[in-house]
Amino acid sequence: MKIRIKTQRYDKWRDEIRNRAENEEWETWDVVKVKSQNNPDVFYRRLIHVPGDDHQYEDIQLMLCTPTKDEAKMGIGYLDIVPHLRRGVKMEDDELHAKSAIVLGRFCEILNRYFPNLKSYSVILK
């Protein structure tokens, strides 16, 4: 399950989304820094959905993924927004799927409201 934005300006979109969430432009979204498993000196910024004092979705982190180097060389451009369970947390598949769907749906609301220049995106369920 993911949201795909087809674009050649994926770095711009990724950075803008992360920065706007990190700067608290959207009340119900925040950014957490996650240490890379392969390189402990590298941190990734992931989005989390935390409406008010409701922390039931904070274990679902949204990764913002861009094309591989090979894909970029071939002219393939996209930004994928992919839910990921926070490292160390265990959750049944049904609950993970349900919470991921809610978080992605709420992020679609952000795209629709705050990105009027975005012409289209796809929600891929499988």
Backbone as CSV, one residue per row, in Angstrom:
resi,resn,N_x,N_y,N_z,CA_x,CA_y,CA_z,C_x,C_y,C_z
1,MET,0.849,-1.160,0.000,0.000,0.000,0.000,0.902,1.234,0.000
2,LYS,0.589,2.186,-0.905,1.390,3.406,-0.964,0.680,4.451,-1.794
3,ILE,1.179,5.662,-1.694,0.766,6.764,-2.556,1.925,6.999,-3.512
4,ARG,1.633,7.126,-4.797,2.689,7.409,-5.775,2.377,8.718,-6.488
5,ILE,3.351,9.619,-6.418,3.305,10.874,-7.160,4.306,10.741,-8.292
6,LYS,3.832,10.747,-9.525,4.739,10.672,-10.670,5.303,12.063,-10.916
7,THR,6.618,12.183,-10.799,7.271,13.477,-10.955,8.766,13.277,-11.185
8,GLN,9.356,14.190,-11.921,10.809,14.209,-12.070,11.440,15.091,-10.989
9,ARG,10.608,15.813,-10.249,11.104,16.706,-9.192,10.869,16.074,-7.818
10,TYR,11.158,14.789,-7.721,10.881,14.026,-6.498,11.638,14.553,-5.289
11,ASP,12.873,15.010,-5.470,13.622,15.549,-4.328,12.955,16.802,-3.773
12,LYS,12.450,17.661,-4.659,11.752,18.881,-4.240,10.504,18.527,-3.442
13,TRP,9.697,17.608,-3.960,8.471,17.197,-3.270,8.789,16.570,-1.917
14,ARG,9.754,15.656,-1.895,10.124,14.983,-0.645,10.552,15.997,0.407
15,ASP,11.435,16.906,0.026,11.938,17.887,0.983,10.839,18.839,1.448
16,GLU,9.979,19.269,0.527,8.909,20.188,0.909,7.940,19.525,1.890
17,ILE,7.566,18.293,1.610,6.645,17.586,2.513,7.273,17.426,3.889
18,ARG,8.503,16.958,3.940,9.163,16.775,5.237,9.299,18.099,5.981
19,ASN,9.733,19.132,5.276,9.957,20.426,5.921,8.657,21.028,6.454
20,ARG,7.586,20.925,5.686,6.317,21.493,6.140,5.795,20.751,7.367
21,ALA,5.966,19.447,7.403,5.551,18.685,8.590,6.445,19.021,9.782
22,GLU,7.730,19.110,9.534,8.680,19.393,10.610,8.501,20.803,11.169
23,ASN,8.082,21.731,10.317,7.857,23.115,10.752,6.476,23.320,11.355
24,GLU,5.767,22.216,11.584,4.464,22.211,12.241,3.412,23.010,11.475
25,GLU,3.519,23.013,10.154,2.505,23.674,9.342,1.188,22.902,9.414
26,TRP,1.305,21.591,9.577,0.125,20.739,9.688,0.053,20.226,11.118
27,GLU,-0.975,20.613,11.843,-1.097,20.300,13.271,-0.994,18.818,13.601
28,THR,-1.523,17.977,12.743,-1.627,16.557,13.083,-0.493,15.714,12.533
29,TRP,0.540,16.358,12.008,1.671,15.627,11.441,2.965,16.104,12.064
30,ASP,3.906,15.179,12.172,5.220,15.503,12.718,6.255,14.659,11.990
31,VAL,7.504,14.923,12.269,8.606,14.177,11.669,9.431,13.568,12.796
32,VAL,9.802,12.314,12.611,10.718,11.656,13.539,11.981,11.294,12.768
33,LYS,13.090,11.312,13.474,14.355,10.914,12.853,14.633,9.470,13.220
34,VAL,14.914,8.674,12.194,15.136,7.248,12.359,16.550,6.930,11.900
35,LYS,17.285,6.246,12.757,18.665,5.889,12.442,18.689,4.767,11.409
36,SER,19.550,4.886,10.426,19.718,3.858,9.403,20.260,2.577,10.034
37,GLN,19.735,1.442,9.601,20.245,0.167,10.113,21.632,-0.131,9.561
38,ASN,21.914,0.346,8.346,23.192,0.054,7.695,24.300,1.020,8.082
39,ASN,23.935,2.247,8.420,24.931,3.257,8.744,24.426,4.086,9.931
40,PRO,24.970,3.844,11.125,24.461,4.528,12.321,24.661,6.045,12.316
41,ASP,25.446,6.565,11.369,25.644,8.012,11.275,24.590,8.688,10.401
42,VAL,23.743,7.887,9.760,22.735,8.414,8.843,21.363,8.321,9.502
43,PHE,20.608,9.409,9.394,19.244,9.453,9.911,18.288,9.790,8.766
44,TYR,17.113,9.193,8.810,16.062,9.488,7.854,14.941,10.216,8.575
45,ARG,14.267,11.100,7.865,13.110,11.789,8.437,11.850,11.107,7.914
46,ARG,11.028,10.643,8.842,9.768,9.997,8.484,8.616,10.754,9.100
47,LEU,7.492,10.750,8.405,6.296,11.435,8.892,5.498,10.516,9.798
48,ILE,4.909,11.110,10.826,3.966,10.380,11.670,2.714,11.234,11.837
49,HIS,1.608,10.550,12.017,0.311,11.211,12.177,-0.063,11.145,13.658
50,VAL,-0.105,12.308,14.294,-0.418,12.375,15.730,-1.449,13.478,15.981
51,PRO,-2.722,13.163,15.726,-3.752,14.180,15.940,-4.003,14.437,17.423
52,GLY,-3.776,15.656,17.850,-4.001,16.024,19.258,-3.215,15.145,20.214
53,ASP,-3.885,14.641,21.216,-3.243,13.747,22.172,-3.459,12.284,21.806
54,ASP,-3.846,12.025,20.573,-4.139,10.681,20.096,-2.875,10.078,19.483
55,HIS,-2.298,9.114,20.158,-1.035,8.530,19.700,-1.213,7.139,19.110
56,GLN,-2.454,6.785,18.739,-2.690,5.432,18.250,-2.046,5.161,16.892
57,TYR,-1.658,6.206,16.151,-1.066,6.004,14.826,0.434,6.274,14.781
58,GLU,1.037,6.625,15.889,2.441,7.037,15.841,3.404,5.906,15.499
59,ASP,2.964,4.658,15.576,3.832,3.540,15.192,3.888,3.336,13.684
60,ILE,2.990,4.006,12.954,2.992,3.939,11.490,3.764,5.150,10.975
61,GLN,4.918,4.902,10.434,5.768,5.969,9.913,5.672,5.975,8.395
62,LEU,5.579,7.149,7.817,5.535,7.268,6.366,6.933,7.556,5.834
63,MET,7.411,6.624,5.024,8.692,6.797,4.351,8.431,7.513,3.028
64,LEU,9.294,8.428,2.655,9.195,9.120,1.382,10.321,8.599,0.501
65,CYS,9.969,7.755,-0.450,10.942,7.013,-1.254,11.019,7.578,-2.667
66,THR,12.242,7.707,-3.159,12.496,8.209,-4.506,13.087,7.084,-5.361
67,PRO,13.186,7.315,-6.669,13.700,6.259,-7.543,15.128,5.855,-7.199
68,THR,15.454,4.620,-7.553,16.833,4.166,-7.415,17.687,4.926,-8.432
69,LYS,18.984,4.842,-8.296,19.873,5.512,-9.255,19.647,4.997,-10.666
70,ASP,19.446,3.689,-10.799,19.198,3.111,-12.121,17.882,3.605,-12.707
71,GLU,16.841,3.689,-11.901,15.560,4.199,-12.377,15.683,5.656,-12.812
72,ALA,16.389,6.451,-12.016,16.571,7.866,-12.349,17.333,8.015,-13.675
73,LYS,18.343,7.178,-13.900,19.098,7.226,-15.159,18.211,6.913,-16.351
74,MET,17.207,6.057,-16.138,16.279,5.695,-17.208,15.148,6.717,-17.357
75,GLY,15.153,7.773,-16.543,14.140,8.815,-16.642,12.863,8.517,-15.883
76,ILE,12.895,7.513,-15.027,11.722,7.166,-14.225,11.725,8.052,-12.981
77,GLY,10.638,8.773,-12.772,10.574,9.685,-11.636,9.295,9.507,-10.843
78,TYR,9.444,9.429,-9.527,8.277,9.304,-8.649,8.691,9.615,-7.214
79,LEU,7.683,9.884,-6.420,7.836,9.945,-4.970,6.792,8.990,-4.414
80,ASP,7.249,7.955,-3.745,6.342,7.014,-3.093,6.250,7.347,-1.617
81,ILE,5.045,7.356,-1.101,4.802,7.574,0.315,4.300,6.240,0.851
82,VAL,5.163,5.586,1.637,4.944,4.195,2.013,4.859,4.068,3.533
83,PRO,3.781,3.468,4.042,3.708,3.253,5.499,4.662,2.151,5.926
84,HIS,5.245,2.357,7.089,6.221,1.408,7.625,6.016,1.345,9.139
85,LEU,6.011,0.154,9.670,5.859,-0.011,11.116,7.161,0.364,11.819
86,ARG,7.030,1.167,12.846,8.204,1.611,13.606,8.998,0.404,14.079
87,ARG,10.295,0.483,13.951,11.198,-0.598,14.345,10.989,-0.962,15.809
88,GLY,10.904,-2.263,16.064,10.754,-2.759,17.420,9.314,-2.935,17.878
89,VAL,8.358,-2.499,17.058,6.946,-2.608,17.414,6.358,-3.831,16.721
90,LYS,5.558,-4.569,17.448,4.866,-5.720,16.870,3.384,-5.376,16.752
91,MET,2.784,-5.803,15.625,1.383,-5.509,15.378,0.830,-6.601,14.464
92,GLU,-0.380,-7.018,14.730,-1.039,-7.998,13.863,-1.214,-7.399,12.468
93,ASP,-1.180,-8.246,11.444,-1.290,-7.783,10.061,-2.569,-6.988,9.807
94,ASP,-3.693,-7.454,10.349,-4.962,-6.747,10.136,-4.925,-5.339,10.717
95,GLU,-4.372,-5.209,11.919,-4.277,-3.889,12.552,-3.307,-2.996,11.779
96,LEU,-2.182,-3.558,11.363,-1.200,-2.798,10.591,-1.828,-2.281,9.292
97,HIS,-2.555,-3.143,8.605,-3.190,-2.749,7.351,-4.230,-1.648,7.596
98,ALA,-5.054,-1.816,8.612,-6.108,-0.835,8.907,-5.512,0.519,9.282
99,LYS,-4.519,0.518,10.164,-3.910,1.791,10.583,-3.147,2.444,9.435
100,SER,-2.470,1.635,8.624,-1.744,2.184,7.472,-2.709,2.841,6.499
101,ALA,-3.857,2.208,6.274,-4.858,2.767,5.367,-5.394,4.102,5.891
102,ILE,-5.642,4.183,7.172,-6.132,5.432,7.766,-5.087,6.534,7.627
103,VAL,-3.834,6.219,7.951,-2.767,7.218,7.877,-2.572,7.686,6.436
104,LEU,-2.571,6.762,5.474,-2.425,7.168,4.072,-3.617,8.004,3.616
105,GLY,-4.811,7.634,4.033,-5.991,8.416,3.679,-5.913,9.828,4.219
106,ARG,-5.448,9.953,5.428,-5.318,11.295,6.020,-4.207,12.089,5.348
107,PHE,-3.182,11.382,4.864,-2.150,12.113,4.137,-2.664,12.548,2.761
108,CYS,-3.554,11.779,2.170,-4.194,12.210,0.919,-4.921,13.537,1.133
109,GLU,-5.532,13.696,2.304,-6.197,14.961,2.625,-5.197,16.118,2.612
110,ILE,-3.996,15.883,3.121,-2.941,16.906,3.108,-2.577,17.248,1.669
111,LEU,-2.376,16.219,0.833,-2.024,16.467,-0.565,-3.121,17.269,-1.263
112,ASN,-4.369,16.913,-1.036,-5.485,17.594,-1.691,-5.619,19.047,-1.237
113,ARG,-5.370,19.286,0.024,-5.588,20.637,0.567,-4.398,21.574,0.380
114,TYR,-3.192,21.072,0.614,-2.024,21.952,0.680,-1.141,21.940,-0.567
115,PHE,-1.481,21.127,-1.536,-0.670,21.056,-2.747,-1.547,21.227,-3.989
116,PRO,-2.075,22.441,-4.192,-2.978,22.668,-5.322,-2.305,22.479,-6.686
117,ASN,-0.986,22.574,-6.752,-0.272,22.391,-8.014,-0.076,20.925,-8.369
118,LEU,-0.351,20.046,-7.438,-0.227,18.618,-7.696,-1.406,18.177,-8.560
119,LYS,-1.112,17.744,-9.768,-2.179,17.408,-10.719,-2.819,16.073,-10.402
120,SER,-2.021,15.087,-9.995,-2.590,13.773,-9.693,-1.603,12.949,-8.872
121,TYR,-2.154,11.951,-8.248,-1.362,10.940,-7.558,-2.183,9.668,-7.546
122,SER,-1.534,8.564,-7.275,-2.216,7.269,-7.260,-2.098,6.659,-5.877
123,VAL,-3.165,6.014,-5.454,-3.127,5.217,-4.233,-3.074,3.762,-4.683
124,ILE,-1.987,3.102,-4.359,-1.771,1.718,-4.779,-2.002,0.841,-3.553
125,LEU,-2.999,-0.024,-3.637,-3.394,-0.806,-2.474,-2.582,-2.078,-2.278
126,LYS,-1.941,-2.591,-3.295,-1.165,-3.828,-3.138,0.293,-3.584,-3.340
